[in-house]
Amino acid sequence: MPQLETTVGSTADGLVVLRSSPQAALLGVEDPYAEWFVTPQGERLAHLGRQVDPLFEPGNLARYLYTTALLRQAAPQHSQLILLGAGFDCRALWLAEINTGRCQVFELDTQEKLGQKQTLLEQHGVPLPAWDHLIPCDLRKDDPTALLAGAGLNFSRPALVLAEGLVFYLPPDLTRQLLATDRLLLAPGSRLVFDCWAEERIARLNRRVEAHIGLRMFQPFPFPVSTPGLQGGLQQMGYQMIEARSLTGIASQYYQMDIEDETPSSWWIVQAEVPPGIGSMGSFGEND
Ligand SMILES: C[S@@+](CC[C@H](N)C(=O)[O-])C[C@H]1O[C@@H](n2cnc3c(N)ncnc32)[C@H](O)[C@@H]1O
C-alpha cells in the first residue's frame, strides 16, 4: 500500500493513543476499548501530531468529547447511524445510547482498518452484533451509497451521519460529492456532523508534516471554512439548520482554560440537517 495511504490510515491509530492517555482520563474522555488498539505505529503518529500541532491533542480530545455528547443526545432519536471514516471509534459498541440494538450502525472505512478493528475486537471477546455493519469502502474509489444500500440502510428513514476526522484526507471534489444531500441520498430529517480545517491550518500542517516524513497529508475543504462560508456552502448543498462552531471554543470549555490556535478558528465542527423535500425516498431500498 502506498505510504500516504498507510499514514492516513494510521491517524486512527494515533487517536486511540490520545484517548487512552492520562490526559484523556483527567478530561473525562471515555473510550474503554482504546488501549486494545494502541500500536507502535499509532504512538509514532501521535508523537508526530504533538510535535507539529499544538492543537493536535486538545483538539482531538475535545472533538471526541463533543461528538460523544452529541451521540448520547441524538442517537436515541435515530434508528440509523452512519460513521464515515469510523477508524477505531467503538462507541457504537459500548455507548449505552447506541448499543441497545434498536439503532442500525453502518461503519465505513478502508478494508485494512475495519479488518484490524474486527480482529482486535474478536481477540478481546467482543463479537460484532448483527446491527453493527462494518462496510469496507475506499471513499476515493467505491460508491458508499450502493454499499450502504447493500448493507441494509433504509433510505426512507433519517440517519445520523458522523464524519469525524475524515474530510481533510479527501480531495475537495470528493468531499463536496460525499456531503451533498443528493449523493448519500439521506432522507429528510437526517443529520450530518463533521469537522473541517481552514486553508491556513492545512497549509501549515502540510508544510510541517512534509518536513518530518516527506508527505503532504491534508487536502483543502471545498468551500471557505468560516461561519458564512460553511453556512453558504451547506445551504447550496441543500442543508438547513446549519451550526458551525470553532473547536478552540469547545476545547476551552472542556479544558476550563483558553486553548489557543496558531491562527484563529482554523478547526470547525459543523452540524446540518436534511430538510423535507430533499434526499432520497427513492432510488435505494424501502427495505422494511
Ligand atoms: C483521523 S482518523 C478518524 C477515525 C475515527 N473517526 C475517530 O475519530 O476515531 C481518519 C479515518 O479516516 C479513514 N479514511 C481516510 N481516507 C479514507 C478513504 N479514502 N476511504 C475510507 N476511509 C478513509 C482512515 O482510514 C481513518 O480511519
The ligand as a MOL file (V3000), in Angstrom:
LIG
                    3D

  0  0  0     0  0            999 V3000
M  V30 BEGIN CTAB
M  V30 COUNTS 27 29 0 0 0
M  V30 BEGIN ATOM
M  V30 1 C -8.2880 10.5790 11.8720 0
M  V30 2 S -8.9620 9.0000 11.5880 0 CHG=1
M  V30 3 C -10.5580 9.1820 12.3770 0
M  V30 4 C -11.1190 7.8640 12.8460 0
M  V30 5 C -12.3850 7.9610 13.6710 0
M  V30 6 N -13.4200 8.7030 13.0070 0
M  V30 7 C -12.1000 8.5590 15.0270 0
M  V30 8 O -12.4550 9.7340 15.2320 0
M  V30 9 O -11.5200 7.8530 15.8570 0 CHG=-1
M  V30 10 C -9.3790 9.0720 9.8620 0
M  V30 11 C -10.0170 7.8090 9.3420 0
M  V30 12 O -10.4780 8.0770 8.0120 0
M  V30 13 C -10.2170 6.9420 7.2390 0
M  V30 14 N -10.1020 7.3230 5.8180 0
M  V30 15 C -9.2850 8.2420 5.2790 0
M  V30 16 N -9.3980 8.2490 3.9340 0
M  V30 17 C -10.3390 7.3090 3.6440 0
M  V30 18 C -10.8870 6.8340 2.4140 0
M  V30 19 N -10.4960 7.3010 1.2290 0
M  V30 20 N -11.8480 5.8670 2.4740 0
M  V30 21 C -12.2380 5.3690 3.6710 0
M  V30 22 N -11.7370 5.7710 4.8530 0
M  V30 23 C -10.7950 6.7250 4.8430 0
M  V30 24 C -8.8880 6.4160 7.7570 0
M  V30 25 O -8.6710 5.0620 7.3930 0
M  V30 26 C -9.0560 6.6370 9.2440 0
M  V30 27 O -9.5920 5.5160 9.8930 0
M  V30 END ATOM
M  V30 BEGIN BOND
M  V30 1 1 1 2
M  V30 2 1 2 3
M  V30 3 1 2 10
M  V30 4 1 3 4
M  V30 5 1 4 5
M  V30 6 1 5 6
M  V30 7 1 5 7
M  V30 8 2 7 8
M  V30 9 1 7 9
M  V30 10 1 10 11
M  V30 11 1 11 12
M  V30 12 1 11 26
M  V30 13 1 12 13
M  V30 14 1 13 14
M  V30 15 1 13 24
M  V30 16 1 14 15
M  V30 17 1 14 23
M  V30 18 2 15 16
M  V30 19 1 16 17
M  V30 20 1 17 18
M  V30 21 2 17 23
M  V30 22 1 18 19
M  V30 23 2 18 20
M  V30 24 1 20 21
M  V30 25 2 21 22
M  V30 26 1 22 23
M  V30 27 1 24 25
M  V30 28 1 24 26
M  V30 29 1 26 27
M  V30 END BOND
M  V30 END CTAB
M  END
